[in-house]
Amino acid sequence: MERRTQADRDALTIEIGYALLSAAVAGALVFGAVAGPKMLFTMGHAVERGLLIAAAAAGTLVFVLRVVSVLWRFGRAADQPSQPGRTSPDS
């Protein structure tokens, strides 16, 4: 198994931070978009509760999907050769 350099560890730390921050923003935006009508319109208690539950579920789903997609792309990008036009590090 190959040891990671400090630069590799730093890049991974930055990427995790970016994934979490961007996922939190995206999840909050989705939560606000789904739960927003509750603030603007008068609704029954059951409808308001349903909107909040749906908003929390949608926000959580977007959060998880964003984190997974960012880290997945980062992991795949790390497998690419470092120089354009090369197919593998040994070529």
Gaussian input, Z-matrix of N, CA and C with variables (Angstrom, degrees):
# hf/3-21g

backbone

0 1
 N
 C     1     B1
 C     2     B2     1     A1
 N     3     B3     2     A2     1     D1
 C     4     B4     3     A3     2     D2
 C     5     B5     4     A4     3     D3
 N     6     B6     5     A5     4     D4
 C     7     B7     6     A6     5     D5
 C     8     B8     7     A7     6     D6
 N     9     B9     8     A8     7     D7
 C    10    B10     9     A9     8     D8
 C    11    B11    10    A10     9     D9
 N    12    B12    11    A11    10    D10
 C    13    B13    12    A12    11    D11
 C    14    B14    13    A13    12    D12
 N    15    B15    14    A14    13    D13
 C    16    B16    15    A15    14    D14
 C    17    B17    16    A16    15    D15
 N    18    B18    17    A17    16    D16
 C    19    B19    18    A18    17    D17
 C    20    B20    19    A19    18    D18
 N    21    B21    20    A20    19    D19
 C    22    B22    21    A21    20    D20
 C    23    B23    22    A22    21    D21
 N    24    B24    23    A23    22    D22
 C    25    B25    24    A24    23    D23
 C    26    B26    25    A25    24    D24
 N    27    B27    26    A26    25    D25
 C    28    B28    27    A27    26    D26
 C    29    B29    28    A28    27    D27
 N    30    B30    29    A29    28    D28
 C    31    B31    30    A30    29    D29
 C    32    B32    31    A31    30    D30
 N    33    B33    32    A32    31    D31
 C    34    B34    33    A33    32    D32
 C    35    B35    34    A34    33    D33
 N    36    B36    35    A35    34    D34
 C    37    B37    36    A36    35    D35
 C    38    B38    37    A37    36    D36
 N    39    B39    38    A38    37    D37
 C    40    B40    39    A39    38    D38
 C    41    B41    40    A40    39    D39
 N    42    B42    41    A41    40    D40
 C    43    B43    42    A42    41    D41
 C    44    B44    43    A43    42    D42
 N    45    B45    44    A44    43    D43
 C    46    B46    45    A45    44    D44
 C    47    B47    46    A46    45    D45
 N    48    B48    47    A47    46    D46
 C    49    B49    48    A48    47    D47
 C    50    B50    49    A49    48    D48
 N    51    B51    50    A50    49    D49
 C    52    B52    51    A51    50    D50
 C    53    B53    52    A52    51    D51
 N    54    B54    53    A53    52    D52
 C    55    B55    54    A54    53    D53
 C    56    B56    55    A55    54    D54
 N    57    B57    56    A56    55    D55
 C    58    B58    57    A57    56    D56
 C    59    B59    58    A58    57    D57
 N    60    B60    59    A59    58    D58
 C    61    B61    60    A60    59    D59
 C    62    B62    61    A61    60    D60
 N    63    B63    62    A62    61    D61
 C    64    B64    63    A63    62    D62
 C    65    B65    64    A64    63    D63
 N    66    B66    65    A65    64    D64
 C    67    B67    66    A66    65    D65
 C    68    B68    67    A67    66    D66
 N    69    B69    68    A68    67    D67
 C    70    B70    69    A69    68    D68
 C    71    B71    70    A70    69    D69
 N    72    B72    71    A71    70    D70
 C    73    B73    72    A72    71    D71
 C    74    B74    73    A73    72    D72
 N    75    B75    74    A74    73    D73
 C    76    B76    75    A75    74    D74
 C    77    B77    76    A76    75    D75
 N    78    B78    77    A77    76    D76
 C    79    B79    78    A78    77    D77
 C    80    B80    79    A79    78    D78
 N    81    B81    80    A80    79    D79
 C    82    B82    81    A81    80    D80
 C    83    B83    82    A82    81    D81
 N    84    B84    83    A83    82    D82
 C    85    B85    84    A84    83    D83
 C    86    B86    85    A85    84    D84
 N    87    B87    86    A86    85    D85
 C    88    B88    87    A87    86    D86
 C    89    B89    88    A88    87    D87
 N    90    B90    89    A89    88    D88
 C    91    B91    90    A90    89    D89
 C    92    B92    91    A91    90    D90
 N    93    B93    92    A92    91    D91
 C    94    B94    93    A93    92    D92
 C    95    B95    94    A94    93    D93
 N    96    B96    95    A95    94    D94
 C    97    B97    96    A96    95    D95
 C    98    B98    97    A97    96    D96
 N    99    B99    98    A98    97    D97
 C   100   B100    99    A99    98    D98
 C   101   B101   100   A100    99    D99
 N   102   B102   101   A101   100   D100
 C   103   B103   102   A102   101   D101
 C   104   B104   103   A103   102   D102
 N   105   B105   104   A104   103   D103
 C   106   B106   105   A105   104   D104
 C   107   B107   106   A106   105   D105
 N   108   B108   107   A107   106   D106
 C   109   B109   108   A108   107   D107
 C   110   B110   109   A109   108   D108
 N   111   B111   110   A110   109   D109
 C   112   B112   111   A111   110   D110
 C   113   B113   112   A112   111   D111
 N   114   B114   113   A113   112   D112
 C   115   B115   114   A114   113   D113
 C   116   B116   115   A115   114   D114
 N   117   B117   116   A116   115   D115
 C   118   B118   117   A117   116   D116
 C   119   B119   118   A118   117   D117
 N   120   B120   119   A119   118   D118
 C   121   B121   120   A120   119   D119
 C   122   B122   121   A121   120   D120
 N   123   B123   122   A122   121   D121
 C   124   B124   123   A123   122   D122
 C   125   B125   124   A124   123   D123
 N   126   B126   125   A125   124   D124
 C   127   B127   126   A126   125   D125
 C   128   B128   127   A127   126   D126
 N   129   B129   128   A128   127   D127
 C   130   B130   129   A129   128   D128
 C   131   B131   130   A130   129   D129
 N   132   B132   131   A131   130   D130
 C   133   B133   132   A132   131   D131
 C   134   B134   133   A133   132   D132
 N   135   B135   134   A134   133   D133
 C   136   B136   135   A135   134   D134
 C   137   B137   136   A136   135   D135
 N   138   B138   137   A137   136   D136
 C   139   B139   138   A138   137   D137
 C   140   B140   139   A139   138   D138
 N   141   B141   140   A140   139   D139
 C   142   B142   141   A141   140   D140
 C   143   B143   142   A142   141   D141
 N   144   B144   143   A143   142   D142
 C   145   B145   144   A144   143   D143
 C   146   B146   145   A145   144   D144
 N   147   B147   146   A146   145   D145
 C   148   B148   147   A147   146   D146
 C   149   B149   148   A148   147   D147
 N   150   B150   149   A149   148   D148
 C   151   B151   150   A150   149   D149
 C   152   B152   151   A151   150   D150
 N   153   B153   152   A152   151   D151
 C   154   B154   153   A153   152   D152
 C   155   B155   154   A154   153   D153
 N   156   B156   155   A155   154   D154
 C   157   B157   156   A156   155   D155
 C   158   B158   157   A157   156   D156
 N   159   B159   158   A158   157   D157
 C   160   B160   159   A159   158   D158
 C   161   B161   160   A160   159   D159
 N   162   B162   161   A161   160   D160
 C   163   B163   162   A162   161   D161
 C   164   B164   163   A163   162   D162
 N   165   B165   164   A164   163   D163
 C   166   B166   165   A165   164   D164
 C   167   B167   166   A166   165   D165
 N   168   B168   167   A167   166   D166
 C   169   B169   168   A168   167   D167
 C   170   B170   169   A169   168   D168
 N   171   B171   170   A170   169   D169
 C   172   B172   171   A171   170   D170
 C   173   B173   172   A172   171   D171
 N   174   B174   173   A173   172   D172
 C   175   B175   174   A174   173   D173
 C   176   B176   175   A175   174   D174
 N   177   B177   176   A176   175   D175
 C   178   B178   177   A177   176   D176
 C   179   B179   178   A178   177   D177
 N   180   B180   179   A179   178   D178
 C   181   B181   180   A180   179   D179
 C   182   B182   181   A181   180   D180
 N   183   B183   182   A182   181   D181
 C   184   B184   183   A183   182   D182
 C   185   B185   184   A184   183   D183
 N   186   B186   185   A185   184   D184
 C   187   B187   186   A186   185   D185
 C   188   B188   187   A187   186   D186
 N   189   B189   188   A188   187   D187
 C   190   B190   189   A189   188   D188
 C   191   B191   190   A190   189   D189
 N   192   B192   191   A191   190   D190
 C   193   B193   192   A192   191   D191
 C   194   B194   193   A193   192   D192
 N   195   B195   194   A194   193   D193
 C   196   B196   195   A195   194   D194
 C   197   B197   196   A196   195   D195
 N   198   B198   197   A197   196   D196
 C   199   B199   198   A198   197   D197
 C   200   B200   199   A199   198   D198
 N   201   B201   200   A200   199   D199
 C   202   B202   201   A201   200   D200
 C   203   B203   202   A202   201   D201
 N   204   B204   203   A203   202   D202
 C   205   B205   204   A204   203   D203
 C   206   B206   205   A205   204   D204
 N   207   B207   206   A206   205   D205
 C   208   B208   207   A207   206   D206
 C   209   B209   208   A208   207   D207
 N   210   B210   209   A209   208   D208
 C   211   B211   210   A210   209   D209
 C   212   B212   211   A211   210   D210
 N   213   B213   212   A212   211   D211
 C   214   B214   213   A213   212   D212
 C   215   B215   214   A214   213   D213
 N   216   B216   215   A215   214   D214
 C   217   B217   216   A216   215   D215
 C   218   B218   217   A217   216   D216
 N   219   B219   218   A218   217   D217
 C   220   B220   219   A219   218   D218
 C   221   B221   220   A220   219   D219
 N   222   B222   221   A221   220   D220
 C   223   B223   222   A222   221   D221
 C   224   B224   223   A223   222   D222
 N   225   B225   224   A224   223   D223
 C   226   B226   225   A225   224   D224
 C   227   B227   226   A226   225   D225
 N   228   B228   227   A227   226   D226
 C   229   B229   228   A228   227   D227
 C   230   B230   229   A229   228   D228
 N   231   B231   230   A230   229   D229
 C   232   B232   231   A231   230   D230
 C   233   B233   232   A232   231   D231
 N   234   B234   233   A233   232   D232
 C   235   B235   234   A234   233   D233
 C   236   B236   235   A235   234   D234
 N   237   B237   236   A236   235   D235
 C   238   B238   237   A237   236   D236
 C   239   B239   238   A238   237   D237
 N   240   B240   239   A239   238   D238
 C   241   B241   240   A240   239   D239
 C   242   B242   241   A241   240   D240
 N   243   B243   242   A242   241   D241
 C   244   B244   243   A243   242   D242
 C   245   B245   244   A244   243   D243
 N   246   B246   245   A245   244   D244
 C   247   B247   246   A246   245   D245
 C   248   B248   247   A247   246   D246
 N   249   B249   248   A248   247   D247
 C   250   B250   249   A249   248   D248
 C   251   B251   250   A250   249   D249
 N   252   B252   251   A251   250   D250
 C   253   B253   252   A252   251   D251
 C   254   B254   253   A253   252   D252
 N   255   B255   254   A254   253   D253
 C   256   B256   255   A255   254   D254
 C   257   B257   256   A256   255   D255
 N   258   B258   257   A257   256   D256
 C   259   B259   258   A258   257   D257
 C   260   B260   259   A259   258   D258
 N   261   B261   260   A260   259   D259
 C   262   B262   261   A261   260   D260
 C   263   B263   262   A262   261   D261
 N   264   B264   263   A263   262   D262
 C   265   B265   264   A264   263   D263
 C   266   B266   265   A265   264   D264
 N   267   B267   266   A266   265   D265
 C   268   B268   267   A267   266   D266
 C   269   B269   268   A268   267   D267
 N   270   B270   269   A269   268   D268
 C   271   B271   270   A270   269   D269
 C   272   B272   271   A271   270   D270

   B1=1.4372
   B2=1.5262
   B3=1.2869
   B4=1.4578
   B5=1.5285
   B6=1.3275
   B7=1.4620
   B8=1.5230
   B9=1.3095
   B10=1.4632
   B11=1.5155
   B12=1.3138
   B13=1.4527
   B14=1.5211
   B15=1.3234
   B16=1.4632
   B17=1.5277
   B18=1.3214
   B19=1.4671
   B20=1.5260
   B21=1.3323
   B22=1.4679
   B23=1.5262
   B24=1.3341
   B25=1.4627
   B26=1.5259
   B27=1.3316
   B28=1.4641
   B29=1.5220
   B30=1.3191
   B31=1.4626
   B32=1.5244
   B33=1.3147
   B34=1.4651
   B35=1.5300
   B36=1.3317
   B37=1.4578
   B38=1.5249
   B39=1.3158
   B40=1.4603
   B41=1.5225
   B42=1.3132
   B43=1.4654
   B44=1.5278
   B45=1.3231
   B46=1.4610
   B47=1.5239
   B48=1.3232
   B49=1.4602
   B50=1.5133
   B51=1.3257
   B52=1.4681
   B53=1.5263
   B54=1.3150
   B55=1.4635
   B56=1.5311
   B57=1.3198
   B58=1.4596
   B59=1.5265
   B60=1.3276
   B61=1.4658
   B62=1.5253
   B63=1.3154
   B64=1.4638
   B65=1.5297
   B66=1.3293
   B67=1.4641
   B68=1.5251
   B69=1.3291
   B70=1.4630
   B71=1.5283
   B72=1.3218
   B73=1.4694
   B74=1.5289
   B75=1.3199
   B76=1.4628
   B77=1.5353
   B78=1.3182
   B79=1.4602
   B80=1.5220
   B81=1.3363
   B82=1.4624
   B83=1.5232
   B84=1.3293
   B85=1.4634
   B86=1.5259
   B87=1.3102
   B88=1.4668
   B89=1.5253
   B90=1.3280
   B91=1.4645
   B92=1.5305
   B93=1.3288
   B94=1.4574
   B95=1.5091
   B96=1.3263
   B97=1.4630
   B98=1.5241
   B99=1.3164
   B100=1.4664
   B101=1.5352
   B102=1.3229
   B103=1.4626
   B104=1.5258
   B105=1.3197
   B106=1.4532
   B107=1.5210
   B108=1.3104
   B109=1.4744
   B110=1.5293
   B111=1.3213
   B112=1.4641
   B113=1.5215
   B114=1.3416
   B115=1.4579
   B116=1.5327
   B117=1.3245
   B118=1.4650
   B119=1.5244
   B120=1.3146
   B121=1.4565
   B122=1.5210
   B123=1.3198
   B124=1.4583
   B125=1.5261
   B126=1.3166
   B127=1.4648
   B128=1.5184
   B129=1.3031
   B130=1.4557
   B131=1.5210
   B132=1.3223
   B133=1.4645
   B134=1.5336
   B135=1.3085
   B136=1.4681
   B137=1.5299
   B138=1.3259
   B139=1.4774
   B140=1.5233
   B141=1.3319
   B142=1.4682
   B143=1.5265
   B144=1.3252
   B145=1.4721
   B146=1.5263
   B147=1.3354
   B148=1.4623
   B149=1.5203
   B150=1.3273
   B151=1.4639
   B152=1.5260
   B153=1.3134
   B154=1.4609
   B155=1.5240
   B156=1.3183
   B157=1.4687
   B158=1.5263
   B159=1.3384
   B160=1.4602
   B161=1.5256
   B162=1.3292
   B163=1.4632
   B164=1.5259
   B165=1.3200
   B166=1.4663
   B167=1.5225
   B168=1.3192
   B169=1.4690
   B170=1.5238
   B171=1.3335
   B172=1.4689
   B173=1.5220
   B174=1.3296
   B175=1.4630
   B176=1.5159
   B177=1.3229
   B178=1.4617
   B179=1.5265
   B180=1.3209
   B181=1.4639
   B182=1.5257
   B183=1.3267
   B184=1.4692
   B185=1.5216
   B186=1.3270
   B187=1.4631
   B188=1.5256
   B189=1.3144
   B190=1.4712
   B191=1.5275
   B192=1.3278
   B193=1.4666
   B194=1.5197
   B195=1.3278
   B196=1.4683
   B197=1.5257
   B198=1.3247
   B199=1.4683
   B200=1.5275
   B201=1.3185
   B202=1.4655
   B203=1.5232
   B204=1.3278
   B205=1.4766
   B206=1.5257
   B207=1.3352
   B208=1.4705
   B209=1.5229
   B210=1.3247
   B211=1.4651
   B212=1.5226
   B213=1.3184
   B214=1.4625
   B215=1.5372
   B216=1.3377
   B217=1.4725
   B218=1.5171
   B219=1.3259
   B220=1.4657
   B221=1.5222
   B222=1.3212
   B223=1.4563
   B224=1.5196
   B225=1.3311
   B226=1.4648
   B227=1.5107
   B228=1.3201
   B229=1.4688
   B230=1.5269
   B231=1.3362
   B232=1.4599
   B233=1.5262
   B234=1.3290
   B235=1.4609
   B236=1.5267
   B237=1.3141
   B238=1.4633
   B239=1.5233
   B240=1.3192
   B241=1.4587
   B242=1.5269
   B243=1.3284
   B244=1.4571
   B245=1.5284
   B246=1.3209
   B247=1.4587
   B248=1.5243
   B249=1.3373
   B250=1.4684
   B251=1.5221
   B252=1.3249
   B253=1.4445
   B254=1.5147
   B255=1.2997
   B256=1.4570
   B257=1.5170
   B258=1.3194
   B259=1.4547
   B260=1.5044
   B261=1.3131
   B262=1.4609
   B263=1.5334
   B264=1.3054
   B265=1.4614
   B266=1.5229
   B267=1.3442
   B268=1.4623
   B269=1.5200
   B270=1.3274
   B271=1.4667
   B272=1.5149
   A1=109.24
   A2=115.58
   A3=121.84
   A4=111.09
   A5=116.06
   A6=120.06
   A7=109.52
   A8=115.56
   A9=120.60
   A10=109.75
   A11=115.56
   A12=120.26
   A13=109.12
   A14=115.33
   A15=119.61
   A16=110.22
   A17=117.41
   A18=120.83
   A19=110.97
   A20=117.31
   A21=120.73
   A22=111.01
   A23=116.39
   A24=120.11
   A25=111.22
   A26=116.46
   A27=120.02
   A28=111.13
   A29=117.38
   A30=121.01
   A31=110.88
   A32=116.56
   A33=120.53
   A34=111.22
   A35=117.05
   A36=120.97
   A37=110.75
   A38=117.29
   A39=121.73
   A40=110.20
   A41=116.68
   A42=120.43
   A43=111.46
   A44=117.64
   A45=120.83
   A46=110.29
   A47=116.57
   A48=120.03
   A49=111.93
   A50=116.69
   A51=121.38
   A52=110.31
   A53=116.67
   A54=120.17
   A55=110.89
   A56=117.32
   A57=120.55
   A58=111.87
   A59=116.91
   A60=119.88
   A61=111.53
   A62=117.21
   A63=119.55
   A64=110.91
   A65=117.19
   A66=120.36
   A67=111.00
   A68=117.06
   A69=119.95
   A70=110.67
   A71=116.67
   A72=120.29
   A73=110.49
   A74=116.87
   A75=120.34
   A76=110.86
   A77=117.37
   A78=121.03
   A79=111.69
   A80=117.42
   A81=120.71
   A82=111.28
   A83=116.75
   A84=119.80
   A85=111.39
   A86=116.70
   A87=119.91
   A88=110.10
   A89=117.25
   A90=120.63
   A91=110.16
   A92=116.30
   A93=120.49
   A94=113.13
   A95=116.06
   A96=119.54
   A97=111.91
   A98=116.77
   A99=119.84
   A100=110.73
   A101=117.45
   A102=120.68
   A103=112.59
   A104=118.02
   A105=122.30
   A106=115.34
   A107=119.25
   A108=119.07
   A109=113.46
   A110=117.86
   A111=121.31
   A112=110.71
   A113=117.23
   A114=121.44
   A115=112.06
   A116=116.48
   A117=120.28
   A118=113.94
   A119=116.72
   A120=120.73
   A121=111.01
   A122=115.25
   A123=121.01
   A124=108.28
   A125=115.04
   A126=120.71
   A127=108.80
   A128=113.93
   A129=119.50
   A130=110.84
   A131=115.81
   A132=120.83
   A133=111.58
   A134=117.01
   A135=120.74
   A136=111.04
   A137=116.45
   A138=120.13
   A139=110.42
   A140=116.63
   A141=120.20
   A142=111.00
   A143=116.06
   A144=120.05
   A145=110.46
   A146=116.32
   A147=120.12
   A148=112.02
   A149=116.65
   A150=120.16
   A151=111.25
   A152=116.77
   A153=119.69
   A154=111.83
   A155=116.37
   A156=119.95
   A157=109.99
   A158=116.60
   A159=120.44
   A160=110.79
   A161=117.34
   A162=120.98
   A163=110.81
   A164=117.04
   A165=120.21
   A166=111.12
   A167=116.94
   A168=120.19
   A169=110.87
   A170=116.69
   A171=120.10
   A172=110.98
   A173=117.41
   A174=120.83
   A175=112.16
   A176=116.54
   A177=121.11
   A178=111.10
   A179=116.02
   A180=120.24
   A181=111.28
   A182=116.75
   A183=120.41
   A184=110.18
   A185=117.87
   A186=121.88
   A187=110.96
   A188=116.22
   A189=120.61
   A190=111.02
   A191=116.86
   A192=119.76
   A193=111.95
   A194=117.11
   A195=120.30
   A196=110.90
   A197=117.16
   A198=120.03
   A199=109.99
   A200=116.48
   A201=120.35
   A202=110.86
   A203=117.28
   A204=119.14
   A205=112.01
   A206=117.91
   A207=120.22
   A208=110.22
   A209=116.81
   A210=119.07
   A211=112.06
   A212=117.79
   A213=120.91
   A214=109.71
   A215=116.23
   A216=119.37
   A217=111.11
   A218=117.38
   A219=120.21
   A220=110.25
   A221=117.27
   A222=121.02
   A223=112.41
   A224=116.67
   A225=119.93
   A226=111.43
   A227=117.68
   A228=120.94
   A229=110.23
   A230=117.54
   A231=120.89
   A232=111.26
   A233=117.06
   A234=120.57
   A235=112.62
   A236=117.23
   A237=121.42
   A238=110.37
   A239=117.52
   A240=119.80
   A241=110.71
   A242=115.91
   A243=119.84
   A244=112.60
   A245=117.53
   A246=120.01
   A247=109.33
   A248=116.85
   A249=119.66
   A250=111.68
   A251=115.46
   A252=119.99
   A253=114.19
   A254=117.06
   A255=120.30
   A256=109.52
   A257=116.43
   A258=120.06
   A259=112.94
   A260=116.84
   A261=120.31
   A262=107.94
   A263=117.42
   A264=119.42
   A265=113.69
   A266=118.37
   A267=121.23
   A268=113.07
   A269=118.81
   A270=118.57
   A271=112.49
   D1=136.80
   D2=-176.77
   D3=-82.58
   D4=134.83
   D5=177.15
   D6=-78.58
   D7=141.79
   D8=179.37
   D9=-85.64
   D10=142.44
   D11=176.15
   D12=-80.51
   D13=168.67
   D14=177.79
   D15=-62.71
   D16=-36.52
   D17=178.19
   D18=-63.38
   D19=-39.36
   D20=177.40
   D21=-64.28
   D22=-42.92
   D23=178.97
   D24=-65.52
   D25=-40.23
   D26=178.07
   D27=-64.42
   D28=-42.61
   D29=179.10
   D30=-62.31
   D31=-40.73
   D32=178.28
   D33=-65.59
   D34=-40.50
   D35=178.44
   D36=-62.96
   D37=-44.64
   D38=178.83
   D39=-63.24
   D40=-42.53
   D41=-178.71
   D42=-65.71
   D43=-38.74
   D44=176.69
   D45=-64.86
   D46=-43.27
   D47=177.56
   D48=-61.33
   D49=-43.89
   D50=177.64
   D51=-61.95
   D52=-44.13
   D53=-179.18
   D54=-61.46
   D55=-44.19
   D56=-178.97
   D57=-68.39
   D58=-43.01
   D59=-179.10
   D60=-66.97
   D61=-47.17
   D62=-179.31
   D63=-66.69
   D64=-33.46
   D65=177.35
   D66=-68.90
   D67=-37.69
   D68=178.37
   D69=-65.11
   D70=-41.53
   D71=178.24
   D72=-64.90
   D73=-46.69
   D74=-179.58
   D75=-63.35
   D76=-43.11
   D77=178.81
   D78=-63.53
   D79=-40.02
   D80=178.69
   D81=-66.62
   D82=-38.96
   D83=177.76
   D84=-64.11
   D85=-42.96
   D86=178.74
   D87=-66.19
   D88=-42.67
   D89=177.66
   D90=-57.99
   D91=-46.33
   D92=179.81
   D93=-63.96
   D94=-38.63
   D95=179.89
   D96=-66.90
   D97=-38.30
   D98=-178.97
   D99=-79.13
   D100=-40.23
   D101=-177.16
   D102=-87.26
   D103=-10.38
   D104=-176.85
   D105=-55.95
   D106=-42.88
   D107=179.73
   D108=-58.48
   D109=-25.19
   D110=177.40
   D111=-60.97
   D112=-35.38
   D113=-179.59
   D114=-77.98
   D115=-28.38
   D116=-174.54
   D117=-90.01
   D118=-32.10
   D119=-173.08
   D120=-121.14
   D121=151.95
   D122=174.48
   D123=-84.84
   D124=125.26
   D125=-177.32
   D126=-134.42
   D127=166.04
   D128=175.44
   D129=-69.07
   D130=158.92
   D131=-178.65
   D132=-59.26
   D133=-41.54
   D134=-178.51
   D135=-65.25
   D136=-39.14
   D137=179.44
   D138=-68.00
   D139=-43.12
   D140=178.16
   D141=-61.32
   D142=-43.06
   D143=179.05
   D144=-64.95
   D145=-40.87
   D146=177.74
   D147=-63.20
   D148=-39.74
   D149=177.28
   D150=-63.27
   D151=-42.96
   D152=179.54
   D153=-64.51
   D154=-40.28
   D155=178.56
   D156=-65.93
   D157=-44.36
   D158=178.67
   D159=-64.32
   D160=-39.80
   D161=179.44
   D162=-65.19
   D163=-42.65
   D164=178.73
   D165=-64.69
   D166=-41.21
   D167=179.28
   D168=-66.17
   D169=-44.64
   D170=-179.62
   D171=-66.19
   D172=-42.47
   D173=178.57
   D174=-62.80
   D175=-41.57
   D176=178.39
   D177=-65.04
   D178=-42.83
   D179=179.22
   D180=-62.44
   D181=-44.85
   D182=178.73
   D183=-63.56
   D184=-40.81
   D185=178.16
   D186=-57.83
   D187=-51.48
   D188=-177.74
   D189=-64.18
   D190=-45.02
   D191=-179.76
   D192=-63.00
   D193=-37.53
   D194=179.71
   D195=-67.00
   D196=-45.03
   D197=179.47
   D198=-61.03
   D199=-46.71
   D200=-178.58
   D201=-62.91
   D202=-44.31
   D203=-176.98
   D204=-67.02
   D205=-40.22
   D206=179.70
   D207=-65.68
   D208=-47.04
   D209=-178.27
   D210=-70.65
   D211=-31.66
   D212=177.04
   D213=-65.02
   D214=-46.58
   D215=178.80
   D216=-63.38
   D217=-37.38
   D218=178.57
   D219=-64.41
   D220=-43.01
   D221=178.90
   D222=-64.05
   D223=-38.67
   D224=177.98
   D225=-71.30
   D226=-34.63
   D227=179.41
   D228=-68.19
   D229=-30.80
   D230=179.37
   D231=-69.01
   D232=-22.27
   D233=179.66
   D234=-82.87
   D235=-10.97
   D236=-178.37
   D237=-75.98
   D238=151.95
   D239=176.26
   D240=-64.84
   D241=150.86
   D242=-174.36
   D243=-80.13
   D244=-15.52
   D245=-179.20
   D246=-117.12
   D247=132.85
   D248=179.29
   D249=-59.56
   D250=141.84
   D251=177.25
   D252=89.53
   D253=-12.59
   D254=179.34
   D255=-92.25
   D256=143.94
   D257=-179.40
   D258=-96.93
   D259=-20.74
   D260=176.69
   D261=-157.06
   D262=160.82
   D263=-179.55
   D264=-62.11
   D265=-21.54
   D266=-176.99
   D267=-89.72
   D268=-5.81
   D269=-175.33
   D270=-83.79

